[in-house]
């Protein structure tokens, strides 16, 4: 639980939108075979899963490029060369640091700050269907809410926006990757006096069924075309 000193700090820190540009942070894992999207195996191989992960990253970065007048940051873990190969032009690269995922999320918000910290929006590489319009809607909500959460259909969240990136330290209290993560995240912020508004609910890609469902929403995307090619190859090779 948060001590009173921390609680008062966070309550006092909820302020108006800064004049600094919004920073968009993409949390990503380098697409190395056997280290990413292994829950897609089977039917995909570990090499194919990594290829699909690279496609998801490429689409996500392109979606973020569609948002104007923002800073763009990738907080990555894993092999830098494989990350760069996904096409990172226009993004600053920082490495993820910390122990558990909650710690790495909190550190990403803090490490991505510029000389003049402003509002920040963090998304992951698992929702390639989240185009610029989804992200812009969340940024707009930050004008009237200190925190914005994008629920995921599995009980987690795909987006977190904060007017003050220092508030991300609250995440260290929240269990990640469970069915109640979104609910517990919202409750943790509200216990500290930080109201949370919700933006669109999206499905993130964890399983092959998820990948199929997301690809159907964005049939012209690199993600969908890669999945269709890999699935067709898998059928031929049976």
One Martini backbone bead per residue (centre of mass of N, CA, C, O) as a GRO file, in nm:
protein
  238
    1UNK     BB    1   0.100   0.034   0.014
    2UNK     BB    2   0.055   0.362   0.025
    3UNK     BB    3   0.193   0.617   0.148
    4UNK     BB    4   0.107   0.932   0.231
    5UNK     BB    5   0.336   1.073   0.075
    6UNK     BB    6   0.269   0.948  -0.197
    7UNK     BB    7  -0.024   1.028  -0.220
    8UNK     BB    8   0.022   1.339  -0.213
    9UNK     BB    9   0.202   1.352  -0.460
   10UNK     BB   10  -0.006   1.245  -0.669
   11UNK     BB   11  -0.230   1.443  -0.619
   12UNK     BB   12  -0.053   1.702  -0.670
   13UNK     BB   13   0.043   1.606  -0.972
   14UNK     BB   14  -0.229   1.671  -1.086
   15UNK     BB   15  -0.249   1.833  -1.396
   16UNK     BB   16  -0.217   2.003  -1.651
   17UNK     BB   17  -0.147   2.016  -1.957
   18UNK     BB   18   0.131   2.029  -2.115
   19UNK     BB   19   0.332   2.200  -2.349
   20UNK     BB   20   0.441   1.950  -2.407
   21UNK     BB   21   0.477   1.693  -2.589
   22UNK     BB   22   0.364   1.402  -2.666
   23UNK     BB   23   0.445   1.073  -2.562
   24UNK     BB   24   0.517   0.777  -2.743
   25UNK     BB   25   0.516   0.440  -2.622
   26UNK     BB   26   0.680   0.140  -2.726
   27UNK     BB   27   0.641  -0.184  -2.634
   28UNK     BB   28   0.917  -0.416  -2.701
   29UNK     BB   29   1.014  -0.722  -2.860
   30UNK     BB   30   1.239  -0.881  -3.007
   31UNK     BB   31   1.228  -1.085  -3.307
   32UNK     BB   32   1.312  -1.378  -3.161
   33UNK     BB   33   1.347  -1.692  -3.184
   34UNK     BB   34   1.193  -1.824  -2.886
   35UNK     BB   35   1.119  -1.508  -2.747
   36UNK     BB   36   0.844  -1.473  -2.919
   37UNK     BB   37   0.528  -1.571  -2.947
   38UNK     BB   38   0.500  -1.884  -2.834
   39UNK     BB   39   0.175  -1.916  -2.826
   40UNK     BB   40   0.174  -1.978  -3.153
   41UNK     BB   41   0.285  -2.260  -3.055
   42UNK     BB   42   0.101  -2.394  -3.213
   43UNK     BB   43   0.121  -2.380  -3.558
   44UNK     BB   44   0.367  -2.227  -3.531
   45UNK     BB   45   0.676  -2.149  -3.542
   46UNK     BB   46   0.926  -1.976  -3.401
   47UNK     BB   47   0.999  -1.828  -3.663
   48UNK     BB   48   0.710  -1.739  -3.741
   49UNK     BB   49   0.645  -1.583  -3.483
   50UNK     BB   50   0.869  -1.372  -3.524
   51UNK     BB   51   0.762  -1.266  -3.793
   52UNK     BB   52   0.488  -1.170  -3.682
   53UNK     BB   53   0.602  -0.978  -3.472
   54UNK     BB   54   0.740  -0.790  -3.677
   55UNK     BB   55   0.474  -0.706  -3.812
   56UNK     BB   56   0.343  -0.580  -3.562
   57UNK     BB   57   0.557  -0.366  -3.519
   58UNK     BB   58   0.543  -0.224  -3.793
   59UNK     BB   59   0.245  -0.137  -3.766
   60UNK     BB   60   0.267   0.017  -3.501
   61UNK     BB   61   0.472   0.230  -3.599
   62UNK     BB   62   0.295   0.338  -3.829
   63UNK     BB   63   0.065   0.435  -3.651
   64UNK     BB   64   0.237   0.640  -3.489
   65UNK     BB   65   0.324   0.812  -3.738
   66UNK     BB   66   0.018   0.921  -3.775
   67UNK     BB   67   0.093   1.096  -3.535
   68UNK     BB   68   0.101   1.423  -3.461
   69UNK     BB   69   0.304   1.604  -3.263
   70UNK     BB   70   0.519   1.383  -3.150
   71UNK     BB   71   0.683   1.169  -2.954
   72UNK     BB   72   0.901   0.881  -3.028
   73UNK     BB   73   0.916   0.563  -2.851
   74UNK     BB   74   1.128   0.279  -2.784
   75UNK     BB   75   1.082   0.007  -2.558
   76UNK     BB   76   1.327  -0.240  -2.540
   77UNK     BB   77   1.392  -0.595  -2.576
   78UNK     BB   78   1.687  -0.728  -2.673
   79UNK     BB   79   1.775  -0.721  -2.995
   80UNK     BB   80   1.869  -0.446  -3.166
   81UNK     BB   81   1.890  -0.533  -3.465
   82UNK     BB   82   1.602  -0.657  -3.479
   83UNK     BB   83   1.463  -0.394  -3.412
   84UNK     BB   84   1.570  -0.215  -3.644
   85UNK     BB   85   1.455  -0.407  -3.877
   86UNK     BB   86   1.150  -0.293  -3.832
   87UNK     BB   87   1.157   0.015  -3.844
   88UNK     BB   88   1.271   0.316  -3.657
   89UNK     BB   89   1.204   0.564  -3.786
   90UNK     BB   90   1.135   0.840  -3.565
   91UNK     BB   91   1.274   0.691  -3.319
   92UNK     BB   92   1.346   0.639  -2.995
   93UNK     BB   93   1.584   0.441  -2.817
   94UNK     BB   94   1.514   0.223  -2.543
   95UNK     BB   95   1.573   0.036  -2.264
   96UNK     BB   96   1.467  -0.196  -2.075
   97UNK     BB   97   1.403  -0.188  -1.714
   98UNK     BB   98   1.401  -0.441  -1.480
   99UNK     BB   99   1.216  -0.685  -1.369
  100UNK     BB  100   0.930  -0.677  -1.393
  101UNK     BB  101   0.685  -0.554  -1.592
  102UNK     BB  102   0.593  -0.322  -1.409
  103UNK     BB  103   0.875  -0.197  -1.379
  104UNK     BB  104   0.922  -0.148  -1.687
  105UNK     BB  105   0.687   0.042  -1.729
  106UNK     BB  106   0.764   0.262  -1.530
  107UNK     BB  107   1.048   0.316  -1.654
  108UNK     BB  108   0.955   0.399  -1.937
  109UNK     BB  109   0.819   0.660  -1.859
  110UNK     BB  110   1.074   0.791  -1.730
  111UNK     BB  111   1.292   0.741  -1.966
  112UNK     BB  112   1.109   0.906  -2.192
  113UNK     BB  113   1.174   1.167  -2.095
  114UNK     BB  114   1.217   1.487  -2.129
  115UNK     BB  115   1.319   1.794  -2.038
  116UNK     BB  116   0.992   1.833  -2.080
  117UNK     BB  117   0.760   1.697  -1.926
  118UNK     BB  118   0.481   1.510  -2.043
  119UNK     BB  119   0.259   1.354  -2.185
  120UNK     BB  120   0.180   0.993  -2.189
  121UNK     BB  121   0.177   0.706  -2.423
  122UNK     BB  122   0.122   0.357  -2.385
  123UNK     BB  123   0.215   0.082  -2.592
  124UNK     BB  124   0.203  -0.210  -2.765
  125UNK     BB  125   0.270  -0.482  -3.009
  126UNK     BB  126  -0.040  -0.635  -2.988
  127UNK     BB  127  -0.203  -0.382  -3.164
  128UNK     BB  128  -0.215  -0.333  -3.501
  129UNK     BB  129  -0.519  -0.200  -3.503
  130UNK     BB  130  -0.400   0.064  -3.363
  131UNK     BB  131  -0.451   0.340  -3.486
  132UNK     BB  132  -0.428   0.676  -3.486
  133UNK     BB  133  -0.720   0.725  -3.383
  134UNK     BB  134  -0.693   0.578  -3.114
  135UNK     BB  135  -0.458   0.749  -3.002
  136UNK     BB  136  -0.586   1.031  -3.031
  137UNK     BB  137  -0.823   0.979  -2.840
  138UNK     BB  138  -0.649   0.945  -2.586
  139UNK     BB  139  -0.514   1.221  -2.593
  140UNK     BB  140  -0.776   1.385  -2.568
  141UNK     BB  141  -0.855   1.269  -2.283
  142UNK     BB  142  -0.607   1.409  -2.130
  143UNK     BB  143  -0.751   1.696  -2.113
  144UNK     BB  144  -0.971   1.562  -1.876
  145UNK     BB  145  -0.756   1.335  -1.780
  146UNK     BB  146  -0.491   1.188  -1.595
  147UNK     BB  147  -0.612   0.902  -1.704
  148UNK     BB  148  -0.576   0.638  -1.957
  149UNK     BB  149  -0.756   0.336  -2.051
  150UNK     BB  150  -0.706   0.036  -2.251
  151UNK     BB  151  -0.885  -0.221  -2.287
  152UNK     BB  152  -0.874  -0.570  -2.280
  153UNK     BB  153  -1.036  -0.870  -2.345
  154UNK     BB  154  -0.843  -1.033  -2.118
  155UNK     BB  155  -0.814  -0.794  -1.871
  156UNK     BB  156  -0.631  -0.594  -1.967
  157UNK     BB  157  -0.403  -0.365  -2.141
  158UNK     BB  158  -0.303  -0.145  -2.430
  159UNK     BB  159  -0.335   0.139  -2.273
  160UNK     BB  160  -0.146   0.427  -2.128
  161UNK     BB  161  -0.234   0.746  -1.999
  162UNK     BB  162  -0.037   1.040  -1.886
  163UNK     BB  163   0.014   1.357  -1.768
  164UNK     BB  164   0.208   1.216  -1.546
  165UNK     BB  165   0.473   0.995  -1.562
  166UNK     BB  166   0.524   0.952  -1.250
  167UNK     BB  167   0.258   0.777  -1.199
  168UNK     BB  168   0.376   0.493  -1.295
  169UNK     BB  169   0.464   0.381  -1.011
  170UNK     BB  170   0.191   0.241  -0.946
  171UNK     BB  171   0.240  -0.025  -1.116
  172UNK     BB  172   0.414  -0.183  -0.896
  173UNK     BB  173   0.131  -0.289  -0.754
  174UNK     BB  174   0.059  -0.450  -1.021
  175UNK     BB  175  -0.060  -0.724  -1.159
  176UNK     BB  176   0.041  -0.900  -1.436
  177UNK     BB  177  -0.107  -1.109  -1.662
  178UNK     BB  178  -0.413  -1.093  -1.574
  179UNK     BB  179  -0.763  -1.078  -1.564
  180UNK     BB  180  -0.730  -0.809  -1.347
  181UNK     BB  181  -0.542  -0.578  -1.443
  182UNK     BB  182  -0.724  -0.345  -1.522
  183UNK     BB  183  -0.876  -0.318  -1.254
  184UNK     BB  184  -0.620  -0.284  -1.069
  185UNK     BB  185  -0.513  -0.033  -1.205
  186UNK     BB  186  -0.750   0.153  -1.155
  187UNK     BB  187  -0.752   0.124  -0.844
  188UNK     BB  188  -0.465   0.230  -0.788
  189UNK     BB  189  -0.511   0.517  -0.893
  190UNK     BB  190  -0.767   0.589  -0.723
  191UNK     BB  191  -0.626   0.564  -0.443
  192UNK     BB  192  -0.441   0.827  -0.541
  193UNK     BB  193  -0.651   1.035  -0.688
  194UNK     BB  194  -0.664   0.906  -0.992
  195UNK     BB  195  -0.840   0.942  -1.254
  196UNK     BB  196  -1.009   0.708  -1.482
  197UNK     BB  197  -1.028   0.663  -1.821
  198UNK     BB  198  -1.183   0.519  -2.108
  199UNK     BB  199  -1.115   0.351  -2.391
  200UNK     BB  200  -1.086   0.142  -2.618
  201UNK     BB  201  -1.155  -0.192  -2.688
  202UNK     BB  202  -0.908  -0.452  -2.733
  203UNK     BB  203  -0.738  -0.702  -2.910
  204UNK     BB  204  -0.482  -0.903  -2.834
  205UNK     BB  205  -0.183  -1.089  -2.921
  206UNK     BB  206  -0.146  -1.431  -2.802
  207UNK     BB  207  -0.298  -1.608  -3.002
  208UNK     BB  208  -0.400  -1.749  -3.290
  209UNK     BB  209  -0.690  -1.651  -3.264
  210UNK     BB  210  -0.617  -1.357  -3.228
  211UNK     BB  211  -0.467  -1.319  -3.494
  212UNK     BB  212  -0.709  -1.375  -3.677
  213UNK     BB  213  -0.900  -1.154  -3.570
  214UNK     BB  214  -0.712  -0.911  -3.628
  215UNK     BB  215  -0.661  -0.960  -3.930
  216UNK     BB  216  -0.963  -0.917  -4.015
  217UNK     BB  217  -0.951  -0.599  -3.947
  218UNK     BB  218  -0.650  -0.584  -4.126
  219UNK     BB  219  -0.604  -0.705  -4.436
  220UNK     BB  220  -0.368  -0.484  -4.544
  221UNK     BB  221  -0.164  -0.564  -4.354
  222UNK     BB  222   0.129  -0.697  -4.261
  223UNK     BB  223   0.013  -0.892  -4.057
  224UNK     BB  224  -0.203  -1.033  -4.234
  225UNK     BB  225  -0.016  -1.119  -4.470
  226UNK     BB  226   0.173  -1.288  -4.298
  227UNK     BB  227  -0.029  -1.485  -4.178
  228UNK     BB  228  -0.140  -1.600  -4.444
  229UNK     BB  229   0.129  -1.710  -4.545
  230UNK     BB  230   0.196  -1.895  -4.302
  231UNK     BB  231  -0.064  -2.064  -4.306
  232UNK     BB  232  -0.033  -2.174  -4.595
  233UNK     BB  233   0.241  -2.310  -4.546
  234UNK     BB  234   0.146  -2.501  -4.319
  235UNK     BB  235  -0.056  -2.660  -4.489
  236UNK     BB  236   0.143  -2.761  -4.711
  237UNK     BB  237   0.343  -2.905  -4.482
  238UNK     BB  238   0.154  -3.149  -4.370
   0.00000   0.00000   0.00000
